[in-house]
Amino acid sequence: DKERLLYGSWEAREEAGGYFKRHWTPIVHGVDEKEVKMRVRCWDLAGSVPTEANPYPDWTVGVLMAKLSSGVYVVEHVERLQQRAGEVENHIMEVTRKDREMFGGNYKAYLPQDVGAAGLTARHYYAKMFRDKKIPVYFSRVSTQAGKMKNFEPFAASSENGLVQVVRGDWNNAFF
């Protein structure tokens, strides 16, 4: 913060080494379906494509996790895309539809709900769109006051304590 605010070095970043270590989450080949209590896929939304003016826009990301009867959480899959809003909406609905077909009632899809009127409007829009396609969707309120690192702490602590595993996949490097 000192480098950024006092010296104007906007390239300065916090050292990430203290928050999360990759070796805390063992890579596994899959999960025993009999052990799965519940699955969720939670989305973080963006709606931009790389351009000359913005070559590195945010990604839309959907993380599929399973909770096992042992209390261990398994990151099973990660969807990542950089597309415009309409393409993002279609992609999320298609992934959610496929997940529901594969996992049935043992699965829920969550979209973020920002605070305030804009968040309520977006929730209403998405709820109607998913309802019209007969795809159930749930919403999770986004806490922006705590900050991203504070929101990440429960996952990091669970990982550090051996409660998180990651299924091997071509998405692993981007996820970590």
N, C-alpha and C positions, 0 to 999 in steps of 0.2 A: 504494500500500500504506500509506503514511504517513497519508493522509486517512482510509482505512478503519480501520486498526488503532489509530492514536493519537487521532484525532478522532471516530471512530465514524460517519463519513460512508459509509454502505453504498451510496450512489448513485454514489460515485466510481468511475471506470473508467480503465483504462490507455488512453493515447492510441494509437489503432490505426494512425495514419498511417505509422509506420515499418515495419510488418510486411508490408503488401500494398498495391499500387496497382492499381486496376482497369484502367488503360491498359496494364499489362503483358500482359494476355490479350486479344488481338484477337478480335473477334466475327467468326465465319465463317458461311457459309450451310449448311455440311455438310462431309462428308469424302468423299474418293475411296475407294470400297470396295476398290479394288485395293491401296491403301496401308495398309489396316488389318491389323496383325499379330495383335492380340488386343483383346478388350473385356472389361471387368469392371464390375459394379455392386456397390458396397460400401454397406452399410447402417449407420446409426447409429440405435439403437432407443430409442423412448420409448413410453409407453402411457397418455397422459392426454388428456382433452378439456378445453377451457376451461370453467371454472366461476366462480361468484361469488367463491369462496375462492381460486381459482388461475386468474385470467383469462389468464395467459400461460405455459402449460405448455410443456415442450420438444416439439420436433417429431421425428417419425420421418422420416429423410431417406435416400434412396437415390440415389447419384451414379453415373451411367453414363459411363465414360471409355473412349476408344479409344487404343491406342498405335499410331502410324504407323511405317512402315518407316524414316522419316527421324529417328525418335527423339522426335518431337513428340507430346505428349499432348493429346487433344481431349475436353473435357467436353461430352458429347452431349446429356445430359438429366438432370434432377433431379426426383425424386418427393418430395413433402413432404405429410405428413398428421399431424393431431392426432386420434387415435382411441384407443379402449381396446385392450388387449392382443390380444384375440381378433380384432378387426377389422384390427389391424396385421399379425398373422400371416397372415390370409387375403389381405390386400393384397400383402404381400411375395411370397407363393407365386404369386399371379396375375401380378404383374409379372415375376417370374423365369420363369414358364412362357412368357409372351409373348416375353420377351427371347430365350429359348432357341429358340423357334420361328422368330424373326426372324434370329438370328445363328448358330444351330447350335452346333457344337463349338468355335467361335472365341469363346466367351463363358463367363465364370464369374461366379457370384454369391457374394459373401462376406458373412457375418454376423460381428459382433464376438463375441469370446470374452473375457469378463472373467477376471481372475486368480482363483485359489482354487477352492474346492469349488462355490460357487454358479455360477461360470463353466462348470465341467465339467458340472454338472447341466443348465444351460440349453443347452449345446452338445449334450448327449445328447438332450434333448427336441426341439430343432429338427432335428437330424440324422434322428431317427426320423420326425418329422412330414413332412419333405421326402422321405425315402426312401419312405414309404407312398404318396406322390403321384407317385413316380418322377421327382422333380426333383432333380438334383444340386445340392449346396450345399457351400461351403467356409467355413472359419472363419479369422479373423485375430485373433491375440492383441492385446488392447488394453493399451497401456503407460500406466498412470495415474501412474506415478512421475515420468515426464519432464514431464508436463503438456501441455495442449492446444496451447499456443503452440509448444512444442518439437517436438511431433509435426507441426505445421503447417509448420515451417521448410523441409523439402524441397520441398513444393509451392510455397511462396512463392519460394524460390530458383530453382526451375525456371521459374516464371512470369517472374521478373525477368530471366532469361537467355533469354527468347523461346522456351521449350519447351512452353508451354501455350496452347491456343486454346479458345474457347468457342463452341458452336453457338448461333445466335440462337434464342431461344424466349421464351415468356411467363413462364418460370421464372427468367430472367436476373436480375432485380432482387432477388428473394429469395435467389438463390445468392450474389450479390456482397455 
